[in-house]
Amino acid sequence: MKNYRTILSYGLVIAAAGICASCERFFDIPPQNQLTPEQHYRDVYDANAAIRGIYGELITLADQYVILNELRGDLMDVTYNADYHLRQINQHEEISPDNPYADPKPFYSVINNCNDVLYNFDIMLKDLKFSKEEYNQRYSDILTLRSWLYLQMVIHFGNVPYITEPIDLVDDLEKLTDGTYPVLSIEDMIDTLINVMESLPHLALYSDPSFRTVIDGYNTRIMFIDKEIFLGDLYLWNGEYELAASYYKYVMERDIGQNRYDSYKCCYGDVYTLTKFNSGYTRYYYMDEYSALNNWPLMFSAEPSTDYYDEWMWALYFLDDYPPENPFLDMFSLQHGNYLLKPAEGVLELWDAQVKRNGFLKDFRGNTGSYELIGEEPVITKYISSYNLLNPFEKGGQWHLWRTGLIHLRFIEAANRDGQHRVAMALMNAGINIEYMGDPNATDITYLQRTNLPFPYDFDGRKGATWQIPLGVRGLWHRNTGIRGRVYLEDFTIPEASDSLMLIEDHLLDECAMELAFEGHRWGDLVRISLRRNDPAILADRIYDKLSRAGYANAEEVHAKLMSRENWFLPFNVD
């Protein structure tokens, strides 16, 4: 992995030594290591190094990102080893000024470096140091990453200063709170970010070969933020559901040079030979509980492969011997770390209550999926399953951010809110061709295995086996097996004469918990749906359930506190 290490380490040097010359005191870098803008921003190769430096600094936020988005929610709890900083976050207590997980400055450090890169890219374009197309792709990438960071900031801190110019984060730190810059609420920030994203000169993935390559087995395509996914997220937050679904659909049907029937389709695979990430039972032994094959969690430990890239859309990698160190082994491992965090009781019971198609209980995504029982201790494995006991000093790993399961669930949320309940149910349950199977003996086969709806709800699940109608046809979605289908669970159903929208959305929160637990999306889901329904109990009840199950004395107090929106957010402390 020499080449990739070189790229990342060089990027980190750039990030620390002078993406913006004004930041050296913030990073406490000795003067001899500094690079001036004139020395650095000379050509497109320097621009590329600056971008890699930004992502090299971004990965230092991995532990804070996971802790804020999961420990503040209802799916993760602290262990007996956790310090008071983690306990404050977990129990929504008063946050001490020295709590590193509630510190906005690391986010602003990356944002500030984004601002400096954007500023210098403008100068480079003006000075003809790279082409307009080279500028468009790079500028759009960094602007999208900055926007994503601001969304993260606002869902955790509630009201945050919006800064679009590089500043000295030491001398001007007080300006973050003195009114120099506009302070935006969630709603104002979403509007602002949508305007920013709609003005981007480039929405597609990088086409530049320097960013579309494979280095030591890693495809650099998924190391950069996906602009269309992020636009979908913004429209979802803003209640523009058809637009949100449209951008997710663009991604799900994107031609990325893989198998077009598999890529981003949440498709079935050969469970018997461990292809894809499906779980089920050995052929002819569906009623034998000892014949279960749980392949779903392999996506978190798999080496880069076609199957891996059919699932993952954004991932960053920790490499041995190069900073930063992988924080996840220490956070989650019972045997090789400090075991600070564990699954909450509620999600364990939720997984155990699921019913498989053969009537057996328990979700493949639970025990031996997202976590394992070691002795009597539940250990979160999504972040540490690639660790190999035979190579104990190789502690690298992945920070997995976006994947197919997430985008399908986001699309389901948007489609349901847009009134497309049947499409939402199809993608959540067993897939398009099962939901829209129809009568294969019918004379009129117009609607067989197709939704026959306008974009973005136009799914074609036709499959042309010799016994099927019509013959010889393969729709783009014929392999789609649904979120629950690929882990062999029975369908979620809605009683007749029920409020489909609300029941699907309520179940969606549970499905997101079971599919995406601990991956860094939970707090945003709770905040978004609570705001949408103007119902703080959606968030407050789930946090209360976590704390009360664990026996925390302040559970009632926290519930009452979280029934007011202003109490959802962390104090904005930059002292």
C-alpha positions in Angstrom: 0.0 0.0 0.0 3.0 2.3 -0.5 1.4 4.5 -3.1 -1.8 5.2 -1.1 0.2 5.8 2.0 2.3 8.4 0.2 -0.8 10.2 -1.1 -2.5 10.3 2.3 0.7 11.2 4.3 1.5 14.0 1.8 -2.0 15.2 2.1 -1.7 15.3 5.8 1.5 17.3 5.6 -0.2 19.8 3.4 -3.2 20.0 5.8 -0.9 20.6 8.8 1.7 22.7 7.2 -0.1 25.3 5.3 -3.4 24.8 3.5 -3.8 28.3 4.9 -0.8 30.1 6.2 -2.9 31.8 8.9 -3.6 28.4 10.6 -0.1 27.5 11.8 -0.7 28.5 15.4 -3.9 26.6 15.5 -2.0 23.5 14.5 1.1 24.6 16.4 3.4 23.8 13.4 7.0 25.0 13.6 7.7 27.8 11.1 10.2 25.7 9.0 7.4 23.4 8.0 5.2 26.1 6.6 4.4 26.5 2.9 3.2 29.9 1.6 0.3 30.0 -0.9 2.8 31.1 -3.6 4.9 28.0 -3.0 2.0 25.7 -2.8 -0.8 26.7 -5.3 1.3 26.6 -8.5 -0.5 24.1 -10.7 -3.2 21.4 -10.8 -1.0 18.9 -9.0 -0.7 21.3 -6.0 -4.5 21.7 -6.1 -4.8 17.9 -5.9 -2.5 17.8 -3.0 -4.6 20.5 -1.2 -7.7 18.4 -1.7 -6.1 15.3 -0.4 -4.9 17.3 2.6 -8.5 18.4 3.3 -9.6 14.8 3.3 -6.6 13.8 5.4 -7.7 16.3 8.0 -11.4 15.2 7.7 -10.6 11.7 8.8 -9.4 13.1 12.2 -13.0 13.9 12.9 -14.1 10.2 12.7 -14.4 9.4 16.4 -16.1 12.7 17.2 -18.5 12.2 14.3 -19.5 8.7 15.4 -19.9 9.7 19.1 -22.0 12.8 18.4 -24.3 11.0 15.9 -24.7 7.7 17.8 -24.0 8.2 21.5 -26.4 11.2 21.6 -29.1 9.0 20.0 -30.8 5.9 21.2 -28.7 3.0 19.8 -25.4 3.4 21.6 -24.5 3.4 25.3 -21.3 3.8 27.3 -19.6 0.9 29.1 -18.1 0.9 32.6 -14.8 2.1 31.1 -16.2 5.4 29.7 -15.0 8.7 31.2 -17.2 11.6 32.3 -16.9 13.2 28.9 -18.6 10.3 27.2 -21.1 10.0 30.0 -22.1 13.7 29.6 -22.8 13.1 25.9 -24.7 9.9 26.5 -26.9 11.2 29.3 -27.5 14.7 27.8 -26.0 16.3 30.9 -24.4 19.7 31.2 -21.3 19.7 29.0 -18.1 20.7 30.6 -15.9 23.2 28.7 -13.1 20.6 28.3 -15.3 18.0 26.7 -13.4 17.2 23.5 -16.4 15.5 21.8 -18.6 18.6 22.1 -15.8 20.9 20.8 -16.8 22.7 17.5 -13.3 23.8 16.8 -12.1 20.6 15.0 -15.0 21.0 12.6 -14.2 24.7 12.1 -10.6 23.8 11.4 -11.6 21.7 8.4 -14.2 24.3 7.3 -11.5 27.0 7.5 -9.1 25.0 5.5 -11.9 24.4 2.9 -12.4 28.2 2.8 -8.7 28.7 2.2 -8.5 26.1 -0.6 -11.6 27.7 -2.3 -10.1 31.1 -2.0 -6.8 30.0 -3.6 -8.6 28.0 -6.3 -10.3 31.2 -7.4 -6.9 32.9 -7.6 -5.4 29.9 -9.5 -8.3 30.1 -12.0 -7.8 33.9 -12.5 -4.1 33.3 -13.0 -4.7 30.5 -15.5 -3.0 27.9 -13.4 -5.5 25.3 -14.3 -8.4 25.0 -16.7 -12.0 25.9 -16.0 -13.0 22.2 -16.0 -10.2 21.3 -13.6 -11.4 24.2 -11.4 -15.1 23.2 -11.6 -14.5 19.7 -10.4 -12.2 20.5 -7.5 -14.1 23.6 -6.4 -17.4 21.8 -6.3 -15.9 18.9 -4.3 -14.5 21.1 -1.6 -17.6 23.3 -1.5 -19.8 20.3 -1.0 -17.6 18.9 1.7 -17.7 22.3 3.5 -21.5 22.2 3.2 -21.7 18.7 4.6 -19.6 19.8 7.6 -22.0 22.8 8.2 -25.0 20.4 8.2 -23.2 18.3 10.8 -22.5 21.4 12.9 -26.0 22.7 12.8 -27.7 19.4 13.8 -25.5 19.2 16.9 -25.1 22.8 17.9 -28.5 24.2 16.7 -27.2 27.6 15.7 -23.8 28.1 14.2 -21.7 30.9 12.6 -21.6 30.5 8.8 -18.2 31.6 7.6 -17.1 31.4 3.9 -13.7 33.1 4.1 -10.4 31.9 5.6 -9.7 33.4 9.0 -7.0 33.0 11.7 -8.5 30.5 14.1 -6.4 31.8 16.9 -6.6 35.6 16.6 -10.2 35.6 15.3 -11.6 32.8 17.5 -13.8 35.3 19.3 -15.4 36.3 16.0 -17.2 33.0 15.9 -19.5 34.2 18.7 -19.3 38.0 18.6 -21.7 38.6 15.8 -19.1 39.2 13.1 -20.6 36.3 11.0 -24.2 35.3 10.5 -25.5 32.6 12.9 -27.8 30.2 11.1 -30.5 27.9 12.5 -31.1 24.5 11.0 -33.8 25.8 8.7 -31.7 28.8 7.6 -28.7 26.6 7.1 -30.6 24.1 5.0 -31.9 27.0 2.7 -28.4 28.4 2.5 -26.7 25.1 1.7 -29.3 24.3 -1.0 -28.6 27.6 -2.7 -24.9 26.8 -2.5 -25.3 23.4 -3.9 -27.7 24.4 -6.7 -25.0 26.9 -7.9 -22.3 24.2 -8.2 -20.6 24.1 -11.6 -20.0 20.4 -11.4 -22.3 17.7 -9.9 -21.0 14.5 -11.3 -18.2 12.4 -9.9 -14.6 13.3 -10.7 -13.7 12.5 -14.3 -10.1 13.5 -13.8 -7.9 10.4 -14.0 -6.0 11.5 -11.0 -9.1 11.2 -8.9 -10.7 8.2 -10.8 -8.1 5.5 -10.3 -7.2 2.4 -8.3 -4.2 2.6 -6.0 -3.1 -0.6 -4.3 -6.6 -2.0 -4.6 -8.5 1.0 -3.3 -10.7 2.9 -5.8 -10.3 6.6 -5.1 -13.8 7.2 -6.5 -15.4 6.5 -3.2 -13.0 8.6 -1.1 -14.7 11.9 -2.1 -18.1 13.2 -1.0 -20.9 12.4 -3.5 -22.5 15.7 -4.4 -25.8 14.2 -5.7 -26.3 12.2 -2.5 -25.8 15.3 -0.4 -28.2 17.3 -2.5 -30.8 14.5 -1.9 -30.2 14.8 1.8 -30.7 18.6 1.8 -33.9 18.3 -0.1 -35.1 15.6 2.3 -34.4 17.9 5.2 -36.2 20.7 3.4 -39.4 18.7 2.7 -38.9 18.6 -1.1 -39.4 14.9 -1.4 -39.7 14.4 -5.1 -36.4 16.3 -5.6 -34.8 14.3 -2.8 -36.0 11.0 -4.4 -34.8 12.2 -7.8 -31.2 12.7 -6.7 -31.1 9.4 -4.8 -32.5 7.7 -7.9 -29.8 9.3 -10.1 -27.2 7.7 -7.8 -28.9 4.3 -7.5 -29.0 4.0 -11.3 -25.6 5.6 -12.0 -23.3 3.8 -14.4 -20.1 3.4 -12.5 -18.5 0.7 -14.7 -19.6 -2.2 -12.4 -22.5 -4.6 -13.1 -25.4 -2.2 -13.8 -27.9 -4.7 -12.4 -26.0 -4.9 -9.1 -24.4 -1.5 -8.4 -26.3 0.3 -5.7 -29.4 -1.9 -6.2 -29.5 -3.8 -2.9 -29.6 -6.9 -4.9 -29.7 -10.6 -4.2 -26.6 -12.8 -4.4 -25.6 -16.4 -4.1 -25.9 -16.8 -0.4 -24.2 -20.2 -0.6 -20.9 -19.0 -2.0 -20.7 -15.7 0.0 -21.3 -13.4 -2.9 -22.9 -10.1 -2.3 -23.9 -9.3 1.3 -27.0 -11.3 1.7 -27.9 -13.6 4.6 -30.1 -16.7 4.6 -29.9 -20.5 4.8 -28.1 -23.3 3.0 -30.2 -24.6 0.1 -32.7 -27.3 1.1 -32.0 -26.5 4.8 -34.2 -23.5 5.3 -35.7 -25.0 8.5 -32.4 -25.8 10.1 -31.2 -23.0 12.3 -27.7 -24.3 12.2 -27.6 -23.9 8.4 -27.8 -20.1 8.6 -25.2 -18.1 6.6 -24.8 -14.5 7.7 -23.0 -12.7 4.9 -24.5 -9.2 5.5 -21.8 -8.0 7.9 -19.0 -8.9 5.5 -19.5 -5.5 3.8 -17.7 -4.0 6.8 -14.6 -6.2 6.6 -14.4 -7.1 2.9 -11.4 -6.3 0.8 -12.1 -3.9 -2.1 -13.9 -5.9 -4.8 -16.8 -5.6 -7.1 -19.3 -6.5 -4.4 -17.7 -3.9 -2.0 -18.0 -1.1 -4.6 -21.6 -2.1 -5.3 -22.4 -1.3 -1.7 -20.0 1.5 -0.6 -20.3 5.1 -1.9 -18.1 7.1 0.6 -15.3 5.6 2.7 -12.0 6.8 4.1 -9.1 4.6 5.4 -6.8 4.6 8.4 -3.4 3.3 7.5 -0.8 1.9 9.8 2.3 4.0 10.6 0.6 7.2 9.2 -1.4 9.7 11.2 -4.1 9.7 12.3 -4.3 6.5 14.2 -7.5 4.4 13.9 -9.6 5.4 16.9 -12.2 2.7 16.6 -10.3 -0.3 17.9 -9.8 1.5 21.2 -13.4 2.7 21.3 -15.1 -0.6 20.6 -12.8 -3.6 21.2 -13.2 -5.5 24.4 -10.0 -7.5 24.0 -7.7 -5.1 22.1 -9.0 -1.7 23.1 -10.6 0.1 26.0 -14.2 -1.0 25.2 -15.8 2.4 25.8 -19.0 2.1 23.8 -21.6 -0.7 23.3 -25.0 -1.2 21.8 -28.0 0.1 23.8 -30.5 -2.5 25.1 -33.3 -1.3 23.0 -31.7 -2.0 19.6 -30.6 -5.5 20.8 -34.3 -6.3 21.6 -35.4 -4.9 18.3 -33.1 -7.1 16.4 -34.1 -10.2 18.5 -37.8 -9.5 17.9 -37.6 -9.7 14.1 -39.1 -12.8 12.3 -37.4 -14.5 9.4 -39.3 -15.9 6.4 -39.0 -19.4 7.9 -40.5 -18.3 11.2 -37.2 -18.2 13.1 -36.6 -15.2 15.3 -33.7 -12.7 15.3 -32.3 -10.4 12.7 -29.1 -11.3 10.9 -28.1 -7.7 11.3 -28.0 -8.1 15.1 -25.8 -10.6 16.9 -22.9 -11.6 14.6 -24.0 -8.8 12.3 -23.6 -5.3 13.9 -22.3 -6.7 17.2 -21.1 -9.9 18.9 -21.4 -11.2 22.4 -18.0 -11.8 23.9 -18.7 -13.5 27.1 -21.7 -11.5 28.3 -20.5 -8.2 26.8 -22.1 -6.9 23.5 -19.3 -5.6 21.3 -19.9 -3.3 18.3 -18.1 -4.9 15.4 -18.9 -2.7 12.4 -15.7 -0.7 12.9 -13.3 -3.4 14.0 -14.3 -6.6 12.1 -11.3 -6.1 9.7 -8.8 -6.4 12.6 -6.8 -9.6 12.3 -5.5 -11.3 15.4 -2.8 -12.9 13.3 -1.5 -9.4 12.5 -2.0 -7.6 15.8 0.2 -4.6 14.9 -1.8 -3.8 11.8 -4.5 -1.6 13.3 -5.7 0.3 10.2 -9.3 0.3 9.4 -12.1 2.2 7.6 -14.4 5.1 8.3 -17.4 4.0 6.3 -19.8 6.9 5.7 -22.4 6.3 2.9 -23.6 3.0 1.4 -26.4 1.5 -0.6 -28.5 0.5 2.4 -28.5 4.1 3.6 -29.5 5.6 0.2 -32.3 3.1 -0.2 -33.7 4.0 3.2 -33.4 7.7 2.4 -35.2 7.1 -0.9 -37.9 5.2 1.0 -38.4 8.1 3.4 -38.8 10.6 0.5 -41.1 8.3 -1.5 -43.3 7.6 1.4 -43.6 11.4 2.2 -44.4 12.0 -1.5 -47.3 9.6 -1.4 -45.6 6.7 -3.1 -46.2 4.2 -0.3 -46.2 1.0 -2.4 -42.8 1.9 -3.9 -41.5 2.6 -0.4 -42.8 -0.7 0.8 -41.3 -2.6 -2.1 -37.8 -1.3 -1.5 -38.1 -1.8 2.2 -39.4 -5.4 2.0 -38.6 -7.9 -0.7 -37.9 -5.8 -3.8 -39.6 -4.4 -6.8 -40.3 -7.6 -8.8 -41.9 -9.3 -5.8 -44.1 -6.4 -4.8 -45.2 -5.8 -8.5 -45.3 -9.5 -9.5 -48.9 -9.4 -10.5 -50.6 -12.4 -12.1 -48.1 -14.1 -14.5 -51.1 -15.8 -16.3 -52.9 -12.5 -16.9 -53.6 -11.5 -20.5 -52.5 -7.9 -19.9 -48.9 -8.0 -18.7 -48.3 -4.2 -19.0 -47.8 -3.8 -15.3 -46.0 -7.0 -14.5 -42.9 -6.4 -12.3 -42.9 -2.7 -13.2 -44.2 0.3 -11.2 -45.3 2.2 -14.4 -44.8 5.5 -12.6 -43.0 8.6 -13.8 -39.4 9.4 -12.7 -38.2 9.0 -10.0 -40.6 6.2 -9.1 -40.2 4.3 -12.4 -38.7 0.9 -11.4 -38.5 -2.0 -13.9 -38.0 -5.3 -12.1 -38.8 -7.6 -15.0 -36.6 -10.7 -15.3 -36.6 -12.8 -18.4 -36.2 -16.4 -17.3 -37.7 -19.0 -19.7 -40.8 -19.5 -17.5 -41.5 -15.9 -17.0 -43.5 -13.3 -18.9 -42.3 -11.4 -20.9 -39.5 -13.6 -22.1 -35.9 -12.3 -22.6 -36.4 -9.1 -20.7 -34.2 -7.9 -17.8 -35.2 -4.7 -16.1 -32.6 -2.6 -14.4 -34.1 -3.6 -11.0 -34.7 -7.3 -11.5 -32.2 -8.3 -8.9 -33.4 -5.9 -6.2 -34.3 -7.8 -3.1 -35.1 -5.0 -0.6 -33.7 -3.9 2.7 -35.4 -6.7 4.6 -35.3 -9.2 1.8 -31.5 -9.4 1.7 -31.4 -10.5 5.3 -34.3 -13.0 4.9 -36.8 -11.2 7.0 -40.5 -11.4 6.5 -42.2 -8.3 5.1 -43.4 -5.4 7.2 -47.1 -5.0 6.5 -49.7 -2.3 7.1 -53.2 -3.1 8.4 -56.0 -2.1 6.1 -57.6 1.4 6.7 -54.4 2.5 8.5 -52.4 5.7 8.0 -49.8 4.4 5.6 -47.6 7.4 5.7 -47.2 7.5 9.5 -46.9 3.8 9.9 -44.3 3.5 7.3 -42.3 6.4 8.7 -42.5 4.9 12.2 -41.3 1.6 11.0 -38.6 3.3 8.9 -37.1 4.7 12.1 -36.8 1.1 13.4 -35.5 -0.2 10.0 -32.9 2.5 10.0 -31.9 1.5 13.5 -31.5 -2.1 12.5 -29.7 -1.5 9.1 -27.6 1.5 10.0 -26.9 1.2 13.7 -23.7 2.9 14.9 -22.8 4.2 11.4 -23.2 7.8 12.2 -26.7 8.7 11.0 -29.0 8.2 14.0 -29.0 11.7 15.6 -29.8 13.3 12.2 -32.7 10.9 11.6 -34.2 11.6 15.0 -33.9 15.4 14.6 -35.1 15.5 11.0 -38.3 13.5 11.7 -39.0 15.2 15.0 -38.8 18.6 13.2 -40.9 17.4 10.3 -43.7 16.3 12.5 -43.2 19.1 15.0 -43.1 16.5 17.7 -40.1 16.5 20.0 -41.4 13.3 21.7 -40.1 11.3 18.7 -36.6 12.1 19.8 -37.2 12.5 23.5 -39.1 9.1 23.9 -36.3 7.2 22.3 -33.6 8.7 24.4 -35.7 8.1 27.5 -36.1 4.5 26.5 -32.4 4.0 26.2 -31.6 5.7 29.5 -34.4 4.0 31.5 -33.5 0.5 30.2 -30.0 1.1 31.3 -31.1 2.3 34.8 -29.9 5.9 34.6 -31.4 7.9 37.4 -31.8 11.0 35.2 -33.9 9.4 32.5 -37.1 11.3 33.4 -35.3 14.5 33.7 -33.7 14.1 30.3 -37.0 13.3 28.8 -38.6 16.5 30.1 -35.5 18.4 28.9 -35.6 17.0 25.4 -39.3 17.9 25.0 -38.0 21.4 24.2 -36.2 21.8 20.9 -33.7 24.2 22.3 -32.4 21.5 24.6 -31.5 19.1 21.8 -28.3 21.0 21.0 -24.8 21.2 22.5 -23.4 24.5 23.8 -21.3 26.3 21.2 -18.1 26.6 23.2 -14.9 27.9 21.5 -13.0 29.2 24.5 
